[in-house]
Amino acid sequence: MKIVVLDGYGMNPGDLSWGEIEALGSLTVYPRTAPSDVLARAAGADAVLTNKTVLDGATLRALPGLKYVGVLATGYNVVDIDAARALGIVVANIPAYSTASVAQMVFAHLLAITNRVEHYTADNHAGRWTACPDFCYWDESVVELAGKTFGIVGFGNIGSAVARIALAFGMRVLAFTSKPADALPEGVEKAADMRELFTCSDVLSLHCPLTADTRHLVCADTLALMKPSAILINTGRGPLVDEAALAEALNAGRLRAAGVDVLSSEPPAADNPLLSARNCYITPHIAWASTEARRRLMSITASNLRAFLAGSPVNNVAR
C-alpha cells in the first residue's frame, strides 16, 4: 500500500514516530503541500492522509487509484465527502482524540483573563513588585469563577468535558444543545434558547460544529445581548465569530475579554481586527496539540488504516 501524508508537520513536527503507519505500507511524508502540488504528490497513492490540505471533488476524481483518505483531525470539511462517496473512497476521521486538551485550553484562556498570571510574571521580572510600596498590587479586579454562569454552545464530547470542569469550579453551567434536559449531566441546565444563553452567561464557550446556521453565531446582535463583564471563549471554529463585530465590542468596552484559539483564516491576515483588539487573548490553534493528544491522533490514524486494510473500515464519514 502506498501511503502519502500531505501535511504531516502539524501533527508531528519531529517529536513523534511515524512507525505505526510506516509498518502498513510504503510511506511518504510531506511537511506541507501547496494546492498546486497535491495531484503530483498524491498520484499513485492508495491512501492519502491530510490535516488541512483540501481534497476537493476535482482532485479526488483525478486520482483513480485512491481508495482511502485519512483526515488527521476530527473535522473533515477539507474533503469533498459527496464526491468521495460517489467514488467509493473511504474517508476516516479521528473523533474525540483531543477532548481533554481542548477543555484544558478553554480554562487556560479563562484563567489567563481572570487571573493575569502571565501579565504579572512579566511585570515582576521587570522589577515592578520589588519597587512596590505595598505587599501586593493589582491592576484590576481579580475575578472568582465560583457562582458565575458558564454558558456552553454545543454539548458533545468537548462541551461535556468543559461542563465538568466548570462545575468543579463551582460555576452554574447552562448549555444550548439539542439534547433533552433530562439527558444532561447532573448540575447542567438546558438553556431555553440562544437569547437566554447569551444574556445570562458570564463566560460563553463555543463547542458547536461550523455549519451554515452557526456561521457568525457570535455577531453584533448576539454580542449586544451579553453582559459588559462577560468573557467569550472560542476553541471551536473561527467563523463561528464575526471577528469585526467582536473586535468592535471589545474595543468599545461592551465585552470584558475574549480568548480565542481559532480564527476565520489561519494563519490570520495581518489586518485581522482581533490581532489589535483590546483584551483579546489569542493562541495559534494549539488547543488540540498537546503531546498526549497528538500521540493519540497518530495511534488512531494507524488503527483506522489497519481496519481499512482488514476490510472493516471504522470512523468512515463517507458511508
FENFEN-V338129 format. One record per residue. N is the residue number from 1. RES is the residue in one small letter. PSI is psi in whole degrees, -180 to 180 (NA if undefined). BURIAL is I if it has 9 or more other ideal C-beta (glycine too) atoms within 8 Angstrom, else O. D_FIRST is the distance of its C-alpha to the first C-alpha in whole Angstrom. Layout:
BEGIN
N_RES_PSI_BURIAL_D_FIRST + N_RES_PSI_BURIAL_D_FIRST
END
This chain:
BEGIN
1_m_130_O_0 + 2_k_122_I_4 + 3_i_130_I_6 + 4_v_127_I_10 + 5_v_120_I_13 + 6_l_-29_I_16 + 7_d_71_I_19 + 8_g_-14_I_18 + 9_y_-39_O_22 + 10_g_-45_I_23 + 11_m_-37_I_22 + 12_n_88_I_21 + 13_p_3_O_24 + 14_g_-4_O_24 + 15_d_-4_O_25 + 16_l_167_I_22 + 17_s_141_O_19 + 18_w_9_I_15 + 19_g_-41_O_15 + 20_e_-38_I_14 + 21_i_-38_I_11 + 22_e_-29_O_10 + 23_a_-13_O_10 + 24_l_-6_I_7 + 25_g_-165_I_5 + 26_s_114_O_6 + 27_l_131_I_8 + 28_t_126_I_11 + 29_v_122_O_14 + 30_y_134_I_17 + 31_p_-40_O_20 + 32_r_157_O_21 + 33_t_126_I_21 + 34_a_150_O_24 + 35_p_-36_O_24 + 36_s_-14_O_24 + 37_d_-4_O_21 + 38_v_-50_I_19 + 39_l_-44_I_18 + 40_a_-40_O_17 + 41_r_-31_I_15 + 42_a_-9_I_13 + 43_a_131_O_13 + 44_g_-2_O_10 + 45_a_141_I_8 + 46_d_-35_I_6 + 47_a_134_I_7 + 48_v_132_I_11 + 49_l_133_I_13 + 50_t_146_I_17 + 51_n_-65_I_20 + 52_k_-8_O_23 + 53_t_126_I_21 + 54_v_135_I_22 + 55_l_91_I_20 + 56_d_178_O_22 + 57_g_-42_O_23 + 58_a_-40_O_23 + 59_t_-45_I_20 + 60_l_-41_I_18 + 61_r_-23_O_19 + 62_a_3_O_19 + 63_l_77_I_15 + 64_p_-22_O_15 + 65_g_-5_O_11 + 66_l_127_I_11 + 67_k_-19_I_10 + 68_y_134_I_11 + 69_v_123_I_13 + 70_g_120_I_14 + 71_v_124_I_17 + 72_l_50_I_18 + 73_a_174_I_22 + 74_t_-45_I_24 + 75_g_141_I_25 + 76_y_27_I_23 + 77_n_-6_O_25 + 78_v_-8_I_23 + 79_v_136_I_21 + 80_d_97_I_23 + 81_i_-40_I_22 + 82_d_-43_O_24 + 83_a_-43_I_22 + 84_a_-42_I_19 + 85_r_-45_I_21 + 86_a_-31_O_22 + 87_l_-4_I_19 + 88_g_24_O_17 + 89_i_127_I_15 + 90_v_133_I_15 + 91_v_112_I_16 + 92_a_131_I_17 + 93_n_-176_I_19 + 94_i_90_I_21 + 95_p_144_O_24 + 96_a_20_O_27 + 97_y_-24_I_25 + 98_s_18_I_28 + 99_t_-52_I_31 + 100_a_-39_I_33 + 101_s_-42_I_33 + 102_v_-42_I_34 + 103_a_-39_I_37 + 104_q_-41_I_38 + 105_m_-35_I_38 + 106_v_-46_I_40 + 107_f_-23_I_42 + 108_a_-45_O_42 + 109_h_-45_I_43 + 110_l_-44_I_46 + 111_l_-31_I_47 + 112_a_-37_I_47 + 113_i_-43_I_49 + 114_t_-26_I_51 + 115_n_-17_O_52 + 116_r_40_I_51 + 117_v_-45_O_50 + 118_e_-41_O_49 + 119_h_-49_O_52 + 120_y_-35_O_54 + 121_t_-46_O_52 + 122_a_-45_O_52 + 123_d_-40_I_56 + 124_n_-32_I_57 + 125_h_-27_O_55 + 126_a_1_O_57 + 127_g_7_O_60 + 128_r_-44_I_61 + 129_w_-37_O_62 + 130_t_-37_O_64 + 131_a_5_O_66 + 132_c_134_I_66 + 133_p_-13_O_70 + 134_d_168_O_69 + 135_f_-16_O_66 + 136_c_168_O_64 + 137_y_159_O_63 + 138_w_153_O_61 + 139_d_-30_O_60 + 140_e_172_O_60 + 141_s_136_O_60 + 142_v_132_O_57 + 143_v_127_O_56 + 144_e_131_O_55 + 145_l_-31_I_53 + 146_a_132_O_54 + 147_g_-12_O_56 + 148_k_161_I_54 + 149_t_123_I_52 + 150_f_112_I_48 + 151_g_139_I_47 + 152_i_127_I_43 + 153_v_112_I_42 + 154_g_133_I_39 + 155_f_53_I_39 + 156_g_-150_O_35 + 157_n_-48_O_33 + 158_i_-44_I_35 + 159_g_-40_I_38 + 160_s_-42_I_39 + 161_a_-41_I_38 + 162_v_-41_I_40 + 163_a_-42_I_43 + 164_r_-41_I_43 + 165_i_-43_I_43 + 166_a_-42_I_46 + 167_l_-37_I_48 + 168_a_-28_O_48 + 169_f_-3_I_50 + 170_g_23_O_52 + 171_m_154_I_51 + 172_r_132_O_52 + 173_v_126_I_48 + 174_l_123_I_49 + 175_a_137_I_45 + 176_f_112_I_45 + 177_t_157_I_42 + 178_s_-12_O_42 + 179_k_144_I_42 + 180_p_153_O_46 + 181_a_-37_O_48 + 182_d_-4_O_48 + 183_a_-5_O_44 + 184_l_152_I_44 + 185_p_158_O_45 + 186_e_133_O_48 + 187_g_-13_O_50 + 188_v_125_I_48 + 189_e_149_I_50 + 190_k_127_I_49 + 191_a_140_I_50 + 192_a_-37_O_52 + 193_d_176_O_50 + 194_m_-34_I_49 + 195_r_-45_O_52 + 196_e_-42_I_53 + 197_l_-49_I_50 + 198_f_-37_I_51 + 199_t_-39_I_54 + 200_c_-22_I_54 + 201_s_132_I_51 + 202_d_-30_I_52 + 203_v_133_I_49 + 204_l_122_I_46 + 205_s_133_I_42 + 206_l_123_I_40 + 207_h_30_I_37 + 208_c_158_I_36 + 209_p_158_O_33 + 210_l_117_I_34 + 211_t_178_O_35 + 212_a_-33_O_38 + 213_d_-28_O_40 + 214_t_-8_I_39 + 215_r_130_I_39 + 216_h_38_I_42 + 217_l_-42_I_43 + 218_v_111_I_45 + 219_c_-176_I_47 + 220_a_-41_I_51 + 221_d_-44_O_52 + 222_t_-33_I_50 + 223_l_-33_I_51 + 224_a_-21_O_55 + 225_l_-20_O_55 + 226_m_153_I_54 + 227_k_144_O_56 + 228_p_-22_O_57 + 229_s_0_O_56 + 230_a_160_I_53 + 231_i_133_I_49 + 232_l_133_I_46 + 233_i_129_I_43 + 234_n_105_I_39 + 235_t_14_I_36 + 236_g_-93_I_34 + 237_r_139_I_34 + 238_g_-47_I_36 + 239_p_-1_O_37 + 240_l_-18_I_39 + 241_v_133_I_42 + 242_d_102_I_44 + 243_e_-35_I_44 + 244_a_-41_O_47 + 245_a_-40_I_49 + 246_l_-45_I_48 + 247_a_-42_I_49 + 248_e_-43_I_52 + 249_a_-41_I_53 + 250_l_-47_I_52 + 251_n_-29_O_54 + 252_a_-3_O_57 + 253_g_19_O_57 + 254_r_-2_I_56 + 255_l_137_I_53 + 256_r_-49_O_53 + 257_a_167_I_50 + 258_a_144_I_46 + 259_g_119_I_43 + 260_v_137_I_40 + 261_d_-6_I_36 + 262_v_146_I_35 + 263_l_169_I_37 + 264_s_-31_O_36 + 265_s_141_O_34 + 266_e_123_O_32 + 267_p_156_O_33 + 268_p_153_I_37 + 269_a_151_O_39 + 270_a_-24_O_42 + 271_d_14_O_44 + 272_n_125_I_43 + 273_p_-22_I_46 + 274_l_-23_I_45 + 275_l_-24_I_44 + 276_s_7_O_48 + 277_a_149_I_49 + 278_r_142_O_52 + 279_n_37_I_50 + 280_c_115_I_47 + 281_y_123_I_44 + 282_i_127_I_41 + 283_t_152_I_38 + 284_p_62_O_35 + 285_h_55_I_32 + 286_i_7_O_32 + 287_a_-33_I_33 + 288_w_-12_I_29 + 289_a_23_I_28 + 290_s_155_I_30 + 291_t_-41_O_28 + 292_e_-43_O_28 + 293_a_-38_I_27 + 294_r_-33_I_24 + 295_r_-43_I_23 + 296_r_-40_I_23 + 297_l_-45_I_21 + 298_m_-43_I_18 + 299_s_-43_I_18 + 300_i_-35_I_18 + 301_t_-46_I_15 + 302_a_-40_I_13 + 303_s_-41_I_15 + 304_n_-44_I_14 + 305_l_-42_I_10 + 306_r_-41_I_11 + 307_a_-40_I_14 + 308_f_-45_I_11 + 309_l_-28_O_9 + 310_a_-1_O_13 + 311_g_12_O_14 + 312_s_73_O_16 + 313_p_144_I_16 + 314_v_160_O_18 + 315_n_33_I_20 + 316_n_110_I_19 + 317_v_0_I_21 + 318_a_23_I_21 + 319_r_NA_O_22
END
